Amino acid sequence: MFRVDVRPRQRNSMKADADRRFPTHLAWLRKRPCLIEGRAGHVCSGVMEASHSDADGMKGVGLKSPDYHAVPLCSGAHREKDSIGLRTWQAKYRVDHFEAGKAYAKASPHRARWAYVEGAPR
């Protein structure tokens, strides 16, 4: 017989995640053109989204990759990246998600907000 734990689950305080969230940067990204527009015959479809990935190795249990490593993708490209996997997607379109994210972070008008965060692009 299995024992079932019925105690309420303890929720993550999300304090560690607070230094990784920059909604104004994500809003700015959604106004940029799709990262892979015109590459390998890609035709953009849907709305613009900010795409996160674990290309930076900063993802963890209960943690999403930092917003300052996100890139703009149309919903079709974002869906394809999630379905075929990051490595295959990067090889297909010859892009490096992590390096592109760093370049967008450096170009962002909101970059001063993560200046104090260790590991963030300057």
Secondary structure, DSSP 8 states (H G I E B T S, - for coil): ------S-------HHHHTT--HHHHHHHTTS--TTTTGGG----S-EEEE--GGGS--BTTB---GGG-EEEEHHHHHHHHHH-HHHHHHHHT--HHHHHHHHHHH-TTGGGGTTSTT---
